[in-house]
Amino acid sequence: MTWVYLGVAILFEIAFALGTNATKGFTRLVPSVLTLLAAAGGIYMLSLALRQLDVSVGYTIWTGIGGVGTVVLGAILFKERITAARLISFACIIGGAILLRLTAV
């Protein structure tokens, strides 16, 4: 269940990051509430995952994969550019997350 918790935490992290854009500086009520709920859900699910994972592994995977997911969805939803340098960076983040997963006890 640890990795399921972390996966759900990552989804909440992506929703939080994308939702922050929709809040328009937290001036829109519904997106603001949903964004805050996503943040709380992500932290809660991360805390469940960290019962079994080292914080260095769990937090790094949470932020790394969450960041990549945010960039990919940002490109799809907000038409943000993904350059070759960004693709290489994403590959490094994903590779690092995979290595962390493989070395986690």
C-alpha positions in Angstrom: 0.0 0.0 0.0 3.0 2.3 0.5 3.5 2.9 -3.2 -0.3 3.3 -3.7 -0.3 6.1 -1.1 2.7 7.7 -2.8 1.0 7.5 -6.2 -2.2 9.1 -4.9 -0.1 11.8 -3.2 1.6 12.5 -6.5 -1.8 12.9 -8.2 -2.8 15.3 -5.5 0.5 17.2 -5.9 -0.2 17.6 -9.6 -3.8 18.8 -9.0 -2.5 21.3 -6.4 0.1 22.7 -8.8 -2.3 23.0 -11.7 -5.1 24.3 -9.5 -2.9 27.1 -8.2 -2.9 28.5 -11.7 -6.7 28.4 -11.7 -7.1 30.3 -8.5 -5.8 33.5 -10.0 -3.9 34.4 -6.9 -6.4 32.7 -4.6 -9.1 35.3 -5.7 -11.5 32.6 -7.0 -13.3 30.7 -4.3 -14.0 27.3 -5.8 -10.6 26.7 -7.4 -9.0 28.0 -4.3 -10.8 25.6 -2.0 -10.2 22.7 -4.4 -6.5 23.6 -4.6 -6.2 23.7 -0.8 -7.9 20.3 -0.5 -5.6 18.9 -3.1 -2.6 20.2 -1.1 -3.9 18.7 2.1 -4.7 15.4 0.5 -1.3 15.2 -1.0 0.5 15.9 2.3 -1.8 13.4 4.1 -1.2 10.6 1.6 2.6 11.4 1.6 2.5 11.1 5.4 1.0 7.6 5.0 3.6 6.6 2.5 6.4 7.9 4.8 5.4 5.4 7.5 7.3 2.8 5.4 9.5 4.9 3.2 12.5 7.0 4.1 11.6 10.7 3.8 14.5 11.2 1.4 13.0 8.6 -1.0 9.3 9.4 -0.6 9.6 13.2 -0.7 12.0 13.1 -3.7 9.8 10.9 -5.7 6.7 12.9 -4.7 8.1 16.2 -5.8 10.0 14.8 -8.8 7.3 12.8 -10.4 4.7 15.5 -9.4 6.9 18.1 -11.1 7.2 16.1 -14.3 3.4 15.4 -14.3 2.7 19.1 -13.8 5.0 20.1 -16.7 3.4 17.5 -19.0 -0.1 18.5 -18.1 0.9 22.2 -18.2 2.0 21.7 -21.8 -1.3 20.0 -22.7 -3.7 22.2 -20.8 -1.9 25.6 -20.9 0.1 25.2 -24.1 3.4 25.6 -22.3 6.5 24.7 -24.4 8.5 21.5 -23.8 12.0 22.0 -25.1 14.8 19.4 -25.7 16.5 20.6 -22.5 13.3 20.1 -20.5 12.9 16.6 -21.9 16.4 15.7 -20.8 15.7 17.1 -17.4 12.5 15.1 -17.1 14.4 11.9 -18.1 16.9 12.6 -15.3 14.1 13.1 -12.8 12.3 9.9 -13.8 15.5 8.0 -13.9 16.4 9.2 -10.4 13.0 8.3 -9.1 13.3 4.8 -10.6 16.7 4.3 -9.0 15.3 5.5 -5.7 12.5 3.0 -6.0 14.8 0.2 -6.8 17.1 0.9 -3.9 14.3 1.5 -1.3 14.0 -1.1 1.4 
